[in-house]
Amino acid sequence: MKCPLCQNSADFFTTGENREYQLCDLCGLIFVPTRFHIPIESERERYREHENSLENEGYVAMFMEKISLIKKYCPQIKTALDFGCGYEPVLKILLEREGLKTEVYDPIFFPDSPKNKSFDLVISTETFEHLKNPIQDIQWAIDHVAASGFLAVMTRFYPLENGNPSEEKFSKWYYKRDPTHIAFYSSKSFHWIAEKLGFQIIFNNQFDFVLFQRSAGP
């Protein structure tokens, strides 16, 4: 089976939640084969169950922690695109409070993508784990990153044992239990993305957040 990120051949990793997980040795992606994906209607309903609002203090605090890192590592940015914003674009409001003019895109809830625009920052929070076609979707996101601009990604890294994917730890990992979570990443995955797509990693907390910057041309 081909890896949906790097197109290398992937191998069976484990089963759970009435589905299968494949592991790509080249880019480190763990993914759920297409035949186990839930229908788009069920996916939409699942997203609407999330308590994603300004009234959710924990949700807002999570964003503000990431925004503080962006302000530290991405100085002087003025525009942003929230890629995969969900049904209530809380992050847009928070970024605009910080002075960033922000637009949104979500294939389900805000499908009208910005036309012929680039942004100082493209940020994707709790979205990469939902991507059915990671390489195409990530390429779409970085196509909207301005020269020397930044890509910020928040998604939970899967557990490792001595630096390698751990079937035992993965089988107990809560994050994979959500039926809309179908792609799981490690630092290895993000290093592959950076090298393949012309970015450099400027921050990686090895847990749930990576900042990329577009590399200078030759």
TITORKOL-57366 format. One line per 4 residues: number of its first residue (from 0); their letters; for each residue y, x, z negated of C-alpha. Coordinates in Angstrom, 1 decimal. Layout:
N
NUM	a	Y:X:Z | ...
//
This chain:
218
0	mkcp	0.0:0.0:0.0 | 3.5:1.3:0.9 | 6.1:1.9:-1.8 | 9.1:-0.4:-1.1
4	lcqn	11.5:2.4:-2.2 | 10.3:5.5:-0.4 | 7.6:4.1:1.9 | 5.1:6.6:0.7
8	sadf	1.5:5.4:-0.1 | 1.2:4.0:-3.6 | -1.9:3.6:-5.7 | -3.1:1.0:-8.1
12	fttg	-1.7:1.6:-11.6 | -2.7:-1.4:-13.9 | -2.8:-5.1:-14.2 | -1.2:-7.6:-16.6
16	enre	0.6:-10.9:-16.7 | -1.7:-12.2:-14.0 | -0.4:-9.7:-11.5 | -1.0:-6.1:-10.3
20	yqlc	1.2:-3.0:-10.6 | 1.3:-0.1:-8.1 | 2.6:3.4:-8.8 | 4.2:5.7:-6.2
24	dlcg	3.6:9.3:-6.9 | 6.4:10.5:-4.7 | 9.4:8.6:-6.1 | 7.9:7.3:-9.4
28	lifv	8.5:3.6:-8.7 | 6.1:1.1:-10.3 | 6.2:-2.2:-8.4 | 4.6:-5.6:-8.2
32	ptrf	3.0:-6.3:-4.7 | 4.7:-9.1:-2.7 | 1.7:-11.5:-3.1 | 2.5:-11.7:-6.9
36	hipi	6.3:-12.5:-6.5 | 7.3:-15.9:-7.7 | 9.1:-18.5:-5.4 | 12.8:-18.2:-5.1
40	eser	13.3:-21.6:-6.7 | 11.5:-20.4:-9.8 | 13.4:-17.2:-9.8 | 16.7:-19.1:-9.7
44	eryr	15.7:-21.3:-12.6 | 14.6:-18.3:-14.6 | 18.0:-16.6:-14.2 | 19.8:-19.7:-15.3
48	ehen	17.9:-19.5:-18.6 | 19.7:-16.3:-19.5 | 22.6:-16.7:-22.0 | 25.0:-14.7:-19.9
52	slen	28.4:-15.7:-21.1 | 31.5:-14.3:-22.8 | 30.5:-16.1:-25.9 | 27.3:-14.0:-26.2
56	egyv	28.6:-11.1:-28.3 | 25.6:-8.9:-27.8 | 25.8:-9.4:-24.0 | 29.4:-8.4:-24.0
60	amfm	28.9:-5.4:-26.3 | 26.2:-4.1:-23.9 | 28.6:-4.2:-21.1 | 31.4:-2.6:-23.1
64	ekis	29.2:0.3:-24.0 | 28.5:0.9:-20.3 | 32.2:0.4:-19.4 | 33.2:3.1:-21.9
68	likk	30.8:5.6:-20.2 | 32.3:4.6:-16.8 | 35.8:5.3:-18.0 | 34.7:8.7:-19.3
72	ycpq	32.8:9.8:-16.2 | 34.6:8.0:-13.4 | 38.3:8.6:-14.0 | 41.0:7.0:-11.9
76	ikta	38.9:4.3:-10.3 | 40.8:1.2:-9.4 | 38.3:-1.1:-7.6 | 34.8:-2.3:-8.3
80	ldfg	32.0:-4.4:-6.9 | 29.5:-6.1:-9.3 | 26.3:-6.0:-7.2 | 23.8:-8.7:-8.6
84	cgye	26.3:-10.4:-10.8 | 24.2:-13.4:-11.6 | 25.4:-17.0:-12.0 | 28.3:-16.2:-14.4
88	pvlk	30.1:-12.9:-13.6 | 31.0:-11.8:-17.1 | 31.2:-8.2:-16.1 | 33.9:-8.9:-13.5
92	ille	36.1:-10.4:-16.3 | 35.5:-7.4:-18.5 | 36.2:-4.9:-15.8 | 39.4:-6.6:-14.8
96	regl	40.5:-6.5:-18.4 | 40.2:-2.8:-18.1 | 42.4:-2.8:-15.0 | 39.7:-2.7:-12.3
100	ktev	40.2:-5.1:-9.4 | 36.6:-6.4:-9.1 | 34.7:-8.5:-6.6 | 31.2:-9.9:-6.9
104	ydpi	28.0:-10.2:-4.9 | 24.7:-11.8:-5.7 | 22.2:-12.9:-3.1 | 21.4:-16.1:-4.9
108	ffpd	24.6:-17.2:-6.6 | 27.4:-15.4:-4.7 | 25.8:-14.6:-1.3 | 29.1:-14.1:0.6
112	spkn	29.2:-10.4:0.7 | 32.4:-8.4:1.0 | 33.0:-7.6:4.7 | 34.0:-4.1:5.7
116	ksfd	35.0:-3.1:2.2 | 34.4:-0.1:0.1 | 34.9:0.3:-3.6 | 35.6:3.1:-6.0
120	lvis	32.7:1.8:-8.1 | 29.7:-0.3:-7.3 | 27.9:-1.3:-10.5 | 24.6:-3.0:-10.8
124	tetf	23.5:-4.2:-14.3 | 20.0:-5.7:-14.9 | 19.5:-6.1:-11.2 | 17.4:-3.2:-9.8
128	ehlk	14.3:-4.5:-11.6 | 14.6:-7.7:-9.4 | 14.8:-6.0:-6.0 | 12.1:-7.1:-3.6
132	npiq	13.2:-4.5:-1.0 | 14.7:-1.7:-3.1 | 15.5:0.8:-0.3 | 17.3:-1.8:1.8
136	diqw	19.2:-3.3:-1.1 | 20.2:0.1:-2.6 | 21.4:1.2:0.8 | 23.5:-2.0:1.1
140	aidh	25.0:-1.2:-2.3 | 25.9:2.4:-1.5 | 27.3:1.4:1.9 | 30.0:-0.2:-0.2
144	vaas	30.8:3.0:-2.2 | 34.0:4.7:-1.1 | 34.1:8.5:-0.3 | 33.6:10.4:-3.6
148	gfla	33.0:7.0:-5.3 | 30.4:6.0:-7.9 | 27.3:3.9:-8.2 | 26.4:2.8:-11.7
152	vmtr	22.9:1.4:-12.4 | 21.6:-0.3:-15.6 | 17.9:-1.1:-15.8 | 15.4:-0.2:-18.4
156	fypl	13.3:2.9:-17.6 | 9.6:2.5:-18.0 | 7.8:4.4:-20.8 | 6.4:7.9:-20.3
160	engn	3.8:10.0:-22.1 | 4.5:13.8:-21.8 | 6.7:13.1:-18.8 | 4.2:11.0:-16.9
164	psee	3.7:7.2:-16.5 | 1.6:5.9:-19.4 | -0.7:3.0:-18.5 | -1.2:2.4:-22.2
168	kfsk	2.5:2.2:-23.1 | 3.3:0.3:-19.9 | 0.7:-2.3:-20.7 | 2.5:-3.0:-24.0
172	wyyk	6.0:-2.8:-22.6 | 8.0:-6.1:-23.1 | 10.2:-5.5:-20.1 | 7.5:-6.1:-17.5
176	rdpt	6.6:-9.5:-18.9 | 9.5:-11.2:-17.2 | 8.0:-12.7:-13.9 | 11.2:-11.8:-12.0
180	hiaf	10.9:-8.1:-12.9 | 9.1:-6.6:-10.1 | 10.4:-3.0:-9.7 | 10.5:-0.4:-12.5
184	yssk	12.1:3.0:-12.4 | 12.1:6.4:-14.2 | 14.4:9.4:-13.9 | 12.1:10.6:-11.1
188	sfhw	13.0:7.5:-9.1 | 16.7:8.0:-9.6 | 16.6:11.7:-8.6 | 14.7:10.7:-5.4
192	iaek	17.4:8.0:-4.7 | 20.2:10.6:-5.3 | 18.7:13.2:-3.0 | 17.7:10.8:-0.3
196	lgfq	20.9:8.8:-0.1 | 23.5:11.6:-0.6 | 24.5:11.2:-4.2 | 24.4:13.3:-7.3
200	iifn	23.6:12.1:-10.8 | 26.5:12.8:-13.2 | 25.1:10.9:-16.2 | 21.6:9.8:-17.2
204	nqfd	20.8:8.6:-20.7 | 17.1:8.7:-19.9 | 16.8:5.1:-21.1 | 18.7:2.4:-19.2
208	fvlf	21.8:3.8:-17.5 | 22.5:6.2:-14.6 | 25.8:7.1:-12.9 | 25.8:8.6:-9.4
212	qrsa	28.7:10.0:-7.4 | 28.7:10.2:-3.6 | 28.3:13.9:-2.6 | 31.0:15.6:-0.6
216	gp	30.3:16.0:3.1 | 29.4:19.3:4.6
//
